[in-house]
Amino acid sequence: MTQAKNGDTVRINYTGRLADGTQFDSSGSEPLQFKLGEGQVIPGLETHVEGMEVGARSTVTVPADAAYGPHRPEAVMTVDRARVPDNINVDIGTRLQAKTSEGRPMQVTVVGVDDASVKLDGNHPLAGKDLVFDVELVEIVQAA
């Protein structure tokens, strides 16, 4: 049987969970399609799919370093509450778009708030977490 290799376009069904079993993502009703070797999915998942055969199912634990990287404390910042417009929701867990010092947009999550300040985390929500994926290689759409 043919194995998926670097350069192949593949389709997978998957379910992603945290180590405690909490599901954070899945392919849903349509398989996810991507090209191996192009960095379109996290490195640990891409490495796992390479070498699989069509119809194969497996479970892989992807360490944080091969997923969204470590949680970087320097990406957490506190801003004066007065700098956040009153019409912006700052409930804990709210995702907002901010600008870097170079003016580029970046996603942040509100992780703390009081009358004087808002604490924002610029890390990916899954940074620092090991991820568990149940994977099925559905199809090799186009072989390299």
BELCORDA-V235295 format. One record per run of one state. SS is the DSSP state (h for helix, s for strand, l for the rest). FROM is the first residue (numbers start at 1). LEN is the number of residues. Records with the same first field share a line. If there is no record, write none. Layout:
SS: FROM-LEN + FROM-LEN
This chain:
l: 1-2 + 4-5 + 19-4 + 27-5 + 36-7 + 50-3 + 54-3 + 63-1 + 67-6 + 84-11 + 100-5 + 114-3 + 122-9 + 143-2
s: 3-1 + 9-10 + 23-4 + 32-4 + 53-1 + 57-6 + 76-5 + 95-5 + 105-9 + 117-5 + 131-12
h: 43-7 + 64-3 + 73-3 + 81-3
